[in-house]
Amino acid sequence: MAVSDALVRLDRKLAAEIPELDRLDRYFEGEQPLKYMAAAMQDEIGDRVHQLIINILRIGTESYENRLDIEGFRYRGSSSSDEELWRIWQANGLDEQSQQGHLDSLALKRTYAIVGSGDDDDADPIVTVESPFQVFAERDPRTRKVSSAIKRWAEGEGQDQVQRATLYLPNSTESFAFFRKEWWSTGPADVHELGACPVVPLVNNPRLLRPDGRSEFHDVIGIADALNKMATDMMISGEYHAMPRRWATALSAEDFVDADGNPIGVWSRDAGRLWATESKDTKFGQFDETDLAVFHKSMQLLIQIGAQLLALPPHYASFVGGNPTSDAAIRSSETQLVKRVERKHTYLGGAWEDVQRLILRFKTGQWDPKALSLETVWRDPSTPTIAQTADAVVKKVQAGIIPVEQAREDLGYTPEQRARMLEMDVRAKSNPDIAQLTRAVNGE
């Protein structure tokens, strides 16, 4: 198939994804249209009451992303992260980009990482994290690896705006621009002969026959719609019924005039308005106000269901429960959430390992067989206390189960901090006074 045909096909598939991505993005941002409200009711209310969005979808998504922190990459047999890979990671700003990529992947089903060569021969490879609004990738049905991908974006504004695209294939990359209702190549293809497409999907909740993933709040959208409906109805009820409504009999329009004889609204909704008449047959009264507790209970139930579907601990939605009574209670309540995050470590970690292999290929010009054993080092997704973690790690070191370097990694120190600690260890060993003090502390 000609390259232009592949570009058109991928562009069409990317365009077909946009409506669903836009829907998910609006839900994540709390900008979705209110469901269930009749048009007549919206006309009656006007702009006096706006829909109330309780965005449990964002709370759930960010709860997962907050536990997806990468601390490094290491080879099999190594107890510490590889310094060179971590340097390139930070040089590309992937500390920040990876977090944004994880967040959008959770909400929008997937994001992408694209690896390319540096601007100069000696420069580090360039890695960018891309939105599914601009990138789409196809997979080989046999290997399930990416076989081709497109990135499409717009440059300029108004009449000067130009649609551009880059087509990624296993052995070449080519740029295009769209004008005269066609895609036109803007230069010769970069024939890099990688043998692999340099686009890596970061997929949330992939399945065998749905490898492109699913949004984390897919099952909770209906609950969110119902919750926002209840919240908005509560606001409307507060406008119409929670404030006592007055009634009067034997009044006529002539009774509703001001001191100058000018007519005023007969059915005024203004709070504090005084009604008065000289007619002795007139009677006044007020309806009982509406208790809004029924809305509170409905919202409480919906929040509880949503929290269960998202595996959120009860104290994350304090509306449905109190705070945990102890550290152990916190860890117990977070079991399901932590397990889900650990599953995400598996497939997201595999994707980032593919990115590192591509980085090494661009940097050295050849595939490194050793890189097949790369492992992503994640921060512990649970919520241990510092004292509890330190106590467990110290016992493991004393028992000879783990070395000191592994203990420092388990305690959450960064690669830079661990490197400085190793330098301090070397200096301490060369200083007899410090060495003697260390032996004394260790009981040697």
Sequence and secondary structure as in RCSB ss.txt:
>XXXX:A:sequence
MAVSDALVRLDRKLAAEIPELDRLDRYFEGEQPLKYMAAAMQDEIGDRVHQLIINILRIGTESYENRLDIEGFRY
RGSSSSDEELWRIWQANGLDEQSQQGHLDSLALKRTYAIVGSGDDDDADPIVTVESPFQVFAERDPRTRKVSSAI
KRWAEGEGQDQVQRATLYLPNSTESFAFFRKEWWSTGPADVHELGACPVVPLVNNPRLLRPDGRSEFHDVIGIAD
ALNKMATDMMISGEYHAMPRRWATALSAEDFVDADGNPIGVWSRDAGRLWATESKDTKFGQFDETDLAVFHKSMQ
LLIQIGAQLLALPPHYASFVGGNPTSDAAIRSSETQLVKRVERKHTYLGGAWEDVQRLILRFKTGQWDPKALSLE
TVWRDPSTPTIAQTADAVVKKVQAGIIPVEQAREDLGYTPEQRARMLEMDVRAKSNPDIAQLTRAVNGE
>XXXX:A:secstr
  HHHHHHHHHHHHHHHHHHHHHHHHHHHT     S  HHHHHHHTTSS      HHHHHHHHHHTT  EEEEE 
TT SS  HHHHHHHHHTTHHHHHHHHHHHHHHHSEEEEEEE  SSTTS  EEEEE TTTEEEEE TTT SEEEEE
EEEEESSGGG EEEEEEEETTEEEEEEEETTEEEE S  B    SS SEEEEESS  SS TT   TTGGGHHHHH
HHHHHHHHHHHHIIIIIS  EEEES  GGG B TTS B  TT   TT     S TT EEEE     THHHHHHHH
HHHHHHHHHTT  GGGGGGGS   SSHHHHHHHTHHHHHHHHHHHHHHHHHHHHHHHHHHHHHHSS  GGGGG E
EEE   S   HHHHHHHHHHHHHTTSS HHHHHHHTT  HHHHHHHHHHHHHHHH HHHHHHHHHHTT 
